[in-house]
Amino acid sequence: MVTVAAVIVTFNRLEKLKSVIAALQAQTLAPATLLIIDNASTDGTADYLAGLRHDPRIDVVTMATNTGGAGGFAEGMLRGYATGADHVWIMDDDCYPQPTALETLVRGFDEAVAELGPDVPFACSVVKFTDDSICEMNNPVPTWDWGRLMVKGQRNVMVTACSFVSVLIPRWAIARYGLPYRDYFIWFDDREYTLRLTKVCPGVQVLDSVVIHDMGDNRGVNFAMVDAKSLWKFEYGVRNEASYQLHHRGLLYFLEFGARLFVSLHRGRVPLRLRARLLRKWLAGVTFNPSVEFPEQVAR
């Protein structure tokens, strides 16, 4: 019987977190363990989670400080790996899996392995918005031959990268490729990690596995959207992607990313002072280059 450790990373979204936990408890294939990584929430989350500690299937981890989504997922995957589960299933605290989401995710993963071989590194769900439309910011990146499994009768699409909104990662992949970069804090951690996993074999999106992403506005993200309120997130995103392009792909990709960033900021008429801050973060990618952390090397 396959075992799954489910991981939720949360920060100050208590009411949504309650809905995620309820959705996980209603799965037709129940996770063996539910790990809740609380990123030092200040909205009463800690008190609520304290009341769940009596359940042996729930493991609450309270971080000393807010480590961002990247730090939370790295910690959750590390602890999920330590349980000995066959897979770790990760998601945000505003992701509501439909009742069969995990069961179909495991089935789709197994079907993909049967066709492509044992190197399939993950399976992700279809992410919908609350109005049942596709969630714009959570669409995975398909391979050029994305329909290869579909013509074999499967309900799986081959992909190279996806967001961390419902991803099933086998134990062996975490052992081989390590954990997400904690130091990324937020943004681009999911893209980098899933690209790292698919260097040998693509992952799959399982079309029958559906989750609802209860985010704010259903729209994608691009650099033309930068404003004073969202700047801090874009700063992390620019630094992280710049680091990835330079240190994992090469100088020309780093320069191309900088040019693309400059053009997008110009076309979006982003205020000059905000452009300057983001371009400095692009340059910060030159010296920012975190190391991969492997679970067997980390003592807990």
N, C-alpha and C positions, 0 to 999 in steps of 0.2 A: 504494500500500500504506500503510495507516494505521500511524503510529508512536506508541508509548506509552513514556513514562518512568515507571517504577515507583518509588515512594518508601516507604521503611520508616523510621520514627522509633523509635529504641531507647534504652533506659536500663536497664542492669543486668539484662538478661534473656538472657544469652548462649545458653543451651540452646534457648530458644524462638526466638530470632533465627535460629539455625541451621535450624530447621524452616521458618520463613517463607522464608528464602532458597532452601531446597530446593524448596518449593512453587512459588516463582516460576520457578525454573529448569525445572520440569516442566510449565509452561503450554503448552497446544496452540497458543496465539498468544504467542510470546515477546516480552517487552518489549524495545525497542531499547536501553534503558539502565536499570540498576538503581542508584538513589541510596540509600545508607544513611547516615542522619543519626544519628551517635552523640552523644548528649547528655552527653558527658564521663563515660561509664561507668567504674566502678572494679572491675569483676568479671572482668577479662581480655578484655572485648570488643575493646578496642583492639588487643591482640596478635593475636587471631583475625582481625580485619578487615585487619590489615596483610598477612596471608597471601593476601588476595583481591585486592590492588591490581594484581597482574599481569594480571588479566582486564580487557580493554579495555571490556567492557560494564558493569563495576561501578565506580561512583564513590563512594568513602568520604569523608564529610565529618565531621571530628571537631570538635565545638563546644568552645570554651574553657571554658564553664561549662554547667551544666544549664539549658537555656532552656525546659524543660517541653514538653508535647506541642504547644502552640500555637506556640512558637518553632521547634520542630523541623519542624513541617509548613509553616510559612511559609518557612523556609530551603529545605526540600526542594522545595516548589512553585516557588520562585524559580529554583532550579537546574534543575529539570525544564523549566521554561519556556525557560530559556537554551539548552537542548539543541536547541530548535526542534521538539520532538515535537508531534504533533497533540493528544495528551491527556497529562495527568498522572494517575497512578493512585496514590492514597495509602492507607496502612494502618499500624496499630500493629505492634509487634514480637511480638504474640501472636495474630496473625491468619493463619490458614492457608488460602489460596485453594485450592479444588478445581481439578483440572487444566484444566477448561474455563471457569474463572471469568472470565478476561479476554476470551476469545474471545466468550462469550455476552454479556458486559457491553458490548463494542463493538458487537455485532450489535443488542442491545436499544436502545442509544443511537441507532444509525442508524435503526432502525424508528420510534422515537419522533419523531425529527427529520422523517422522511418524512410523518408524520401531523400533527404539531403545528407544524412549521416550524423554522427555524434557531436559535431562541432557547432551546431546551432546554439548561439549564446544567450538568447532571450526570446520571450514572447510578450507582446504588449497588446493592450485592449484597444478597441475603438472608443474614443473619448467624445461624448456628446455634451452639449451645453444643456442648461436646464429647460430650454424650450424644445428639446429633442433634435436640434440642428447639430451639425458637426461643430466641434469646438475648434475655433480657428487657430489657436496657438499650440495645439497639441497634435497636429498632423505629423505622422512619422515621414521620414525620407525614404521613398521607394528605391529599389534597385532598378537597373535598366530592364531587367527581365522579371519585373515584379509579379507577373501572372503565372510564373512557371509552376507553382503548386496548384493554382486554381484549375489549370487545364488537366491536372491529375485528379480533379474532383474534390480537392480540399478547399476549405474556407479560410485560407491563409494567404497573405500578401507578404512578399519578401521585402525587408527594409534594412537600411544601414544605420539609422539613428532614430531615436524617439525621445519624448519627454519622460519624466519620472512619475507620470500620472498613470499608475497601474502597469508595472513591468514585472514579469516573472523571470528570475535569473537563477539558473541552476548552480548548485554548489561548486561544481568543478570550475565554472567560469570565474567565480569570485577568487578561488584558489589560484587560478592561472593568471588572471589579469589584474587582480588586486581590487582595491576599493576606489570610489570616487575621490577626487582631490578635496579634502576638507577645506584647504586654504582658499578654494574658489568662493566660498561662503554662499553665494547665490548667483544664479544665471550662468549658463553654458556648461555647468557641471554635468547635466544630463546628456547634452550633445557630445561633449568630449568623451564621456564614459562609454556611451553606446557605440560611438565610432571606434573606440579602443577595442570593444568586444567583437566588432564585425570585421576586423582586418582579415580574418581567415575565412569566415562564413557569415552570411547575413542572418539577421534575426527575422522574426515574423510578427506581423500584426494579425491577430485572430479575429476575424470579422464577427464571429458569434459571441465574443466576450465584450460586454458593453459596460462602461462606467459613465457616471454623470459628473461633470466638473462644475461645481457651484462657485464659479469665479465671478468677478464683477461684470465688466462688459465683454461680450463675445467678439473679440477682435484680435488679430495678430499683432505682433510687435515688430517695429522697425525703427531705425535711428531718426527718421523724420518726426517721430512722435515725442521726442525728448522735451520735457519741460522741467521747471524747477522742482516740482513735486516728485517726479520719477527719476530725476538725475542720478540719485544715489544707486539705484538698481542698474542703470545703464553704465555707470562707472565700473561696477563689478563686471558686467557683461563684456565691456570693451577690453578691460585689462585681461580678463580670462581668455577671450578669443584671440587677442593679440599674442599672448603667451603660447597658446596652442599652435597658432599658425607659424610662429617663428621656430619654436623649439621642437615641434613634432612634424612639421611639414617643410619649412625652409624659408629663407629670406624673401624670395619672390612672393610667396603666399602672404607673408607678413606685410609687405609693401602693398600688395593688391588689396588686402583688408583695410589698410590705412587710407588708400585712395577711395575705396568704396564708402568708408565711413565719412570722409570729407565731403564727397558728392552728396550723400544722403542728408547730412546735416545742412548743407547748402540748399538743397532742394526743399527741405522742410522748413527753411527760414528759421532755424533754431537760433536763439540769441547768441551773439558772439562769445559772451562770457561762458556760456554752457558748452559751446563748441570747443573752446580752449581747454576746459577741464577734461573733456572726453579725449581730446588729442593728447593731453598729458598722460591719461590712463593708457592710451595706445602705446606710448613710449615706455610706460612702466612695465609693459609686457616683455621688454628686453631683459630685465633682471629678475622678473617674477617667473619662477620655474619650479613648482613643487615636485616632490618625489612621490612615486607610487608607494602606497602602503599595502602590504599583504597581511591577511588575517593571521597567518602562522607566525608572523614576526611581532604581533602586538599582544602584550600581556594584559589580561583583564581580570 
